[in-house]
Amino acid sequence: MMMFIAKIILVGNKRQNRLKRAACLEQEVFVQPVKQVVSLWFTFGGGTKLEVGSLTPPTLTVLPSSSSVESQGKVTLVCLANKGFPSDWKLSWKVDGSSWSSGVSQSPVVLQKDDGLYSWSSTLTLQEENWLKYTVTCEATKDCQPTVSKTLRREQCTGQ
């Protein structure tokens, strides 16, 4: 029997939203496929966001900037995360094995209509001297799931 993962986000009602902080409870549950129409309203209540699908780690691709785009002694790398589920996998960078947050930007998550999986990206802008000396790794993490990583070394890039 195939099981699906459902990500449920319960958002407080209007009375509760008067609080200074909006309360949000997020929980993953496993649900069995149903063979009949089931109303989500009666099952989970109003104000519920439900994502249903199989847990799928994204495939990562790290792309270096072309030498024609490098400017002012900086290099920009892009990490593409493709076909992951659910949408809350987080992308992060490591430079020479250490976490790196300087010069990082994240794109919004995009739902692929053909397969219901998500894609997103992260960019890292580094000083060229760091790119010349160190390896760069993009990591996708989600709660206690195994980390997905892709490492790029400068010598792997032709023309760099």
N, C-alpha and C positions, 0 to 999 in steps of 0.2 A: 504494500500500500504506500502510495506517495504522500509525504507530508509537506506542507507548505509553511513558510514562516510568515507571520503577520506582525507588522509593527504597528502598535496602537498608541496613539498620542491622545490623552484625555485632557481637554482644556476646560478650566473652570467655567461655570455659568456667569451670567451678567452680574449677579450679586457678588460673586467671589472676585470678579475682575476689578472691583473698586479698591482692592488691596493695592499697596504700592508695587508689589511684584506679582506678575501673573504666574499662577501656579500651573505647572505642566508635568504630568506624570507620563513617562514613557516606559513601555514594557513590551518585550517580545514574547509572543505566545505561539504555539504550534497548533494549527487547525487542520482538520481533515477536509479533503475536497467534498463538496456536497453535490447531490444530483438533482437538487430542486432549487427554486428561487428562494433566497432567504433575505429578509429585510435587515440591512445593517442598522437601521434606526432602532428596531426592537432588540437586536442582538447586543449592540454596544452603547446605544444612547446617542443623543445629539451632541454636536461639537467634537466628534471623534474622527480622526484621520486614520485610515486603514490602508496599508500597503501590503499586498499579498503577492508572494512569489517565492522561488527557491533561493536560499542564501547562495550568492555567487560572488566570489572574490573578483575584483577587476583585473584586467590585463594591463600591465604598465609598459609604456614606451617612453624612453627619455631621449629627447632630441636636442642636439647642441645648436647654437646659433651659427649661421654661416659666417665665414670670415669677413664677408662684405657688410654684415650687420654689426659686427663688433665695433664699439666706439668708446672713446675716452677711457681706454684701458679696462673696459668691462665686457663681460660675456653673459648672455642670457640663455638659460636652459629651460626647456619645457618638459613637464611630465604629463603625459596623457594617460588617464585612467579610463578604460573602456569596458563596457558591458558588465558592470557590477550591480549587485542588489543586496540589501536595500540601499537607499540613497545616502546614508550617513557614514560611509567610509571616509576617513580623514586622510589627506595627503600631507606628508611632511618631507623634509630634506635632511640629509646628513652629508657633511663635507669631511673627508678623511675620518669617517666613523663617528663624528660628533654631531649632535643635533644642531641645526642651523636655521635661524628664523629671519635673519637680516636679509632684506632684498627679496622677500617671498611674497607672492600674491596668488590668490585663489580665484578660480572662475566659478560661476554658479553651476549647479548640477543640472544636466539636461536629460530628460526622459526620452529614450528612443522609442518612437511609436510602434516600430515593427516588431520588437521583441519584449518591450516592457522593462528593459534594463537601462541603467544610467551610465552617463559618461560625464567627465569633468576634467579639469586640468589645473596645474599649478606651475607658476614660473619662478625661477630663481635667477637673480642677477648677482654675479660674482665679480670681484676684482680679477682681472686676467691672470695675475700672479698666482692666485689660489687655484684657478682652473688648470694652470700649467703644472702645479705641484701635486694636487690632491685628486682622489677619486670622489665622485659625487653619486649619492644614492637617493632615489625617491622611494618613499615607503607609503603604503596604504594600510591603515589600521582601522579596526572596528572592534570595540569592546574586547572580549577575550578570544577573538578569532586569530588564527595564525597571521602574522604580518606578511604582506606581499611586498617584495622589493625588487628594484631594478637599478643596477649600478652602471655608471658610464665612466670610462677612463678616456682621457684626452687621446691617447694613442689608438683608441678604437675608431676615432673619427678620421676619415680621409680628408686631406687638405687642411688640417688644423695645425 
